[in-house]
Amino acid sequence: MRILFAGIIARYPFGGVTWCSLMYLLGLRALGHEVFYVEDTGECVYDPIQNTRATDPTYGTTYIHHALAPFGLGDRWAFVNYDGTYHGRSADDVRRWASDADLFINLSGGSWFWRDEYARIPRKVFVDSDPGFTQLAIAKAEPWYVAFFEKFDHLFTFGANIGTDASPVPSGPFTWRKTWQPVTLDDWRTDMRPRDRFTTVMTWQIESFADVGGNKDQEFIKYIDLPSRTLQPFELAVNGPQALLREHGWSTVDAMHVSRTPSAYRDFIHGSKAEFGVAKHTYVATRSGWFSDRTECYLASGRPALVQDTGWTAHLPAGEGLLAFSNLDQAVEGIDRLNSDYTRHARAAVELARAHFDARVVLPRLLDEACA
């Protein structure tokens, strides 16, 4: 198939966000499909050098090229700036490519427009990476926002409980199908020697879905005293209150620096002993079943993960390589369990990633449903 894929690499030019789109593109290509990346959000890019939203898209377009070119996709992308100008491939190139496309995949609002060339593609799907936030926003949205989602043939979500009795999130007239972020396992090494640090990469508060709320700070504060309960060192790559976190025993580094490129983000994960991950409050409070794409990358790298339960334990095995917690005592216990037999948990992490998140497992299922 020919697949037009919309993502948000330039909108959020950081390693973790980039890998989300990149692993879709690489995974689909490895299955024999032709792929083309487009970004058409109508928004300005974030320029981390100037720490501002920039009307000049140069940082973002350069970032896209440097992210895709090493994988042979340097001529398979187009970015549409807020003013309608095209960068990378031209508007005519995009229209020609889309005219023969079989499937349009929109990840996380990689396009908020229904241009004719997108609408004419026979199959169109949206992949929601913010379960709970997305559905709550739809529930209180203006008619145009609801109509945007109505034009997709299928809607997918990383929230395994969305639309079920396990979560109170209103799904309205929409059916949300369960999927996971695909991981291209060959891009994550398991032979790197880790430091003795449980780590994560996190955003203290997000700027999107401001009317919904429910950020990570609301949950993390419940675990802020964890370092005082264990001898295990931690290192947070965070763009939040680093002084406060250090006062409570957390070692911190700048998340933007760690995530400046896809390779820097991957190196940080490879250098970690395990992940300790807290979820956004909305994911937890709604029991959405959300599971982190970042955690998947830790597991694929042979790094065990101890992460907060959002309801994902009903859908994924927890106990070896991947452990869940819902309170401080469980977090302390999980650390002890991982450290007591680290080699076994590291081995189990890779096996779990292979069984549940491998792009060769996730993407065929998504494509079968998308084209049904």
C-alpha positions, 0 to 999 in steps of 0.5 A: 500500500501507499500510506500518507502519514501525518505526525508532529515531529516539527511541532514538538521537535524532541526525540521521544515525539520523533521516535513515535512517528519514525517507528510508524514510518520504518515499521510500515516500510519494513512490511513492504509499504510505501510511506510519505510523511506530512505535517499540516497542523496549522501551527507554528513550530517550537524552536528550542534554541530561541525557546519560542514559537517561531513563524520561521519554520527553519528549525522544524524543517531542518529537524524533520530532515535530519530525523528522516534522512538517515533512514532513507526518508530524506525526500519523503516528507513535506511540512506545511507552515501556518501560513500555508507555505510548503517545505520539503516537498511541494504542494503539487508533490504532496497532491500527486503522492496522495492521489495514489495513496491507499491509506491516510494515518493521522497520529496525534493531530499531525494534520487538522485539515481535511484538504481534498487530497487527504479526504480523497484517500480511500481509507483514513484513520486517526491514532490517539496518543492522549486517551482521556484528554482527546475524548474529554476535549471532543465532549466539550468541543465546538461542532467543527472539532467533532466533525473533524473526527467524524470524517475518519473511517476508524479511530484508534487509541493508546487507551485500552479501556476507552469506550469500555466499562472500565473507564468513565471517559465519554466516547460519545458517538465514536468507537475507539479501537485499541492499539499500541505504539509500534516499536522497531526493535532493531533500533533499540540496543540491548547490549549497552552497559547501564548506569545505576540509575532509574530514570525517565523523561518527563514533562511536568505540565503540558500546554495542550488540553489546557481546558481538560487539565490533569497533568503529571505534576498532580501525580508525581507529587504523591511520589516525591519522597520516594528517594528517601525510602530507598537506596536506589539512585534516580535521575529525572530528565524533566522540564519542571521544578528541578530545585524542588525535586533535588530537595527531595533527593531526585537527581535531575537533568534538562529534558530538552537537552536529553531529547534534543535529537532522536539519538540523544533520547535513545542514548539516555534510555540505553544508559538507564538501569530501568524506568520509573514512570509516573503518568499524567493525572488524567490517564490515572483518574480515568483508568484510561488504560494508557501505556507509554511509548517511552516505556516501550522503548525502555523495554525494547532496550532491555531496561525493566520498567516500574510504571504507574498503573492507569488500567493497563494491567488488564491488558499487559502482563505485569510482574517480570520486566514490567511492574506496576504501582498505584501507591508509594509502598508499591513503588518501593516494593517494585524497586526492590523486586527489580534490583533483586534479580535484575538480569531476569527482569531485563531479559523479560523486558525484551521478551515483553516488548517483542510479544506486545509492541514489535511493529511486526505485531502491532502494525499488521493488526492496525492495517487489517482493522483500518482496511476492513 
